[in-house]
Amino acid sequence: MLLFETTLLSSGFTLEEPQTHASRIYRLIKFGLGIAEDEAPAEAPASEEMPPLEGDAKDVSRMS
């Protein structure tokens, strides 16, 4: 069913219940990552200050 619904979306069709499809995708991703359904998400430690970006001294992405 997941493959069929994904094919419909890729072809430009819409799903009657997109939340059901999204739930299936999320479960598949959790399974692949080894996350249990009843496992609470771990909270990242809050940081007051962001670390500096690497290579921030010169901007190499400027378009000429």
Backbone as CSV, one residue per row, in Angstrom:
resi,resn,N_x,N_y,N_z,CA_x,CA_y,CA_z,C_x,C_y,C_z
1,MET,0.816,-1.188,0.000,0.000,0.000,0.000,0.870,1.267,0.000
2,LEU,1.959,1.217,0.752,2.861,2.362,0.828,3.449,2.688,-0.544
3,LEU,3.866,1.664,-1.262,4.442,1.864,-2.591,3.401,2.424,-3.560
4,PHE,2.186,1.908,-3.500,1.106,2.378,-4.363,0.811,3.857,-4.114
5,GLU,0.681,4.239,-2.842,0.381,5.632,-2.517,1.531,6.562,-2.903
6,THR,2.758,6.102,-2.731,3.912,6.908,-3.116,3.941,7.101,-4.629
7,THR,3.589,6.067,-5.369,3.524,6.165,-6.829,2.447,7.151,-7.255
8,LEU,1.306,7.127,-6.589,0.253,8.096,-6.894,0.752,9.526,-6.696
9,LEU,1.423,9.763,-5.584,1.947,11.103,-5.311,2.975,11.523,-6.353
10,SER,3.840,10.600,-6.744,4.870,10.902,-7.745,4.266,11.214,-9.103
11,SER,3.088,10.658,-9.370,2.424,10.870,-10.653,1.584,12.138,-10.677
12,GLY,1.475,12.817,-9.538,0.724,14.062,-9.507,-0.661,13.953,-8.906
13,PHE,-1.057,12.767,-8.467,-2.359,12.597,-7.849,-2.293,13.014,-6.382
14,THR,-3.446,13.228,-5.777,-3.508,13.532,-4.352,-4.137,12.362,-3.617
15,LEU,-3.800,12.235,-2.360,-4.343,11.164,-1.533,-5.547,11.676,-0.756
16,GLU,-6.501,10.773,-0.506,-7.670,11.155,0.283,-7.282,11.413,1.731
17,GLU,-6.349,10.609,2.254,-5.902,10.753,3.639,-4.373,10.852,3.674
18,PRO,-3.822,12.034,3.424,-2.361,12.165,3.393,-1.702,11.911,4.748
19,GLN,-2.425,12.149,5.846,-1.847,11.915,7.174,-1.565,10.436,7.410
20,THR,-2.410,9.561,6.879,-2.186,8.121,7.015,-0.909,7.724,6.291
21,HIS,-0.723,8.257,5.101,0.484,7.966,4.327,1.720,8.498,5.057
22,ALA,1.627,9.704,5.581,2.751,10.291,6.310,3.095,9.461,7.544
23,SER,2.090,8.962,8.240,2.336,8.125,9.421,3.085,6.861,9.046
24,ARG,2.735,6.275,7.920,3.433,5.066,7.459,4.894,5.374,7.142
25,ILE,5.124,6.493,6.489,6.494,6.892,6.157,7.299,7.118,7.432
26,TYR,6.715,7.819,8.409,7.412,8.080,9.674,7.742,6.783,10.400
27,ARG,6.799,5.830,10.404,7.065,4.538,11.047,8.201,3.810,10.355
28,LEU,8.236,3.866,9.022,9.295,3.219,8.260,10.654,3.850,8.573
29,ILE,10.698,5.163,8.679,11.944,5.857,9.016,12.389,5.496,10.427
30,LYS,11.448,5.482,11.382,11.784,5.100,12.757,12.334,3.685,12.805
31,PHE,11.719,2.785,12.047,12.186,1.401,12.009,13.610,1.339,11.467
32,GLY,13.882,2.075,10.394,15.212,2.095,9.797,16.268,2.676,10.716
33,LEU,15.866,3.639,11.542,16.802,4.262,12.471,16.895,3.515,13.796
34,GLY,16.030,2.530,13.981,16.051,1.752,15.215,15.447,2.478,16.399
35,ILE,14.474,3.347,16.145,13.807,4.090,17.211,12.523,3.354,17.573
36,ALA,12.351,3.052,18.856,11.149,2.367,19.313,9.963,3.326,19.300
37,GLU,8.752,2.784,19.074,7.545,3.603,19.030,7.283,4.311,20.355
38,ASP,7.545,3.628,21.475,7.236,4.195,22.781,8.393,4.995,23.378
39,GLU,9.467,5.127,22.633,10.649,5.838,23.113,10.434,7.346,23.019
40,ALA,10.682,8.041,24.118,10.534,9.498,24.127,11.734,10.130,23.424
41,PRO,11.514,11.194,22.663,12.643,11.844,21.986,13.596,12.471,22.996
42,ALA,14.872,12.309,22.739,15.894,12.880,23.621,15.994,14.372,23.358
43,GLU,16.094,15.124,24.429,16.210,16.571,24.283,17.673,16.958,24.161
44,ALA,17.958,17.794,23.192,19.325,18.278,22.997,19.632,19.322,24.063
45,PRO,20.853,19.338,24.558,21.201,20.353,25.559,21.140,21.746,24.943
46,ALA,20.541,22.652,25.672,20.410,24.026,25.182,21.759,24.726,25.262
47,SER,22.088,25.414,24.210,23.351,26.137,24.163,23.049,27.617,24.002
48,GLU,23.632,28.418,24.855,23.419,29.860,24.808,24.084,30.481,23.582
49,GLU,25.234,29.935,23.206,26.021,30.531,22.138,26.253,29.509,21.030
50,MET,26.077,29.936,19.800,26.314,29.071,18.653,27.806,29.048,18.350
51,PRO,28.357,27.895,17.973,29.771,27.846,17.610,30.000,28.570,16.285
52,PRO,31.194,29.123,16.076,31.468,29.825,14.819,31.495,28.846,13.646
53,LEU,31.094,29.332,12.484,31.118,28.512,11.282,32.539,28.340,10.791
54,GLU,32.820,27.171,10.236,34.143,26.934,9.662,34.255,27.710,8.359
55,GLY,35.371,28.353,8.130,35.590,29.091,6.893,34.752,30.346,6.796
56,ASP,34.342,30.890,7.924,33.486,32.069,7.940,34.254,33.345,7.595
57,ALA,35.586,33.291,7.655,36.404,34.484,7.430,36.263,35.012,6.007
58,LYS,36.193,34.124,5.034,36.040,34.586,3.654,34.797,33.950,3.043
59,ASP,34.078,34.737,2.292,32.848,34.279,1.673,33.161,33.842,0.246
60,VAL,33.176,32.545,0.013,33.511,32.024,-1.309,32.275,31.792,-2.169
61,SER,31.099,32.094,-1.645,29.881,31.806,-2.390,29.336,33.005,-3.152
62,ARG,30.089,34.078,-3.229,29.612,35.268,-3.940,29.611,35.027,-5.439
63,MET,28.542,35.502,-6.067,28.449,35.387,-7.523,28.970,36.671,-8.148
64,SER,29.734,36.553,-9.198,30.298,37.739,-9.858,29.507,38.081,-11.085
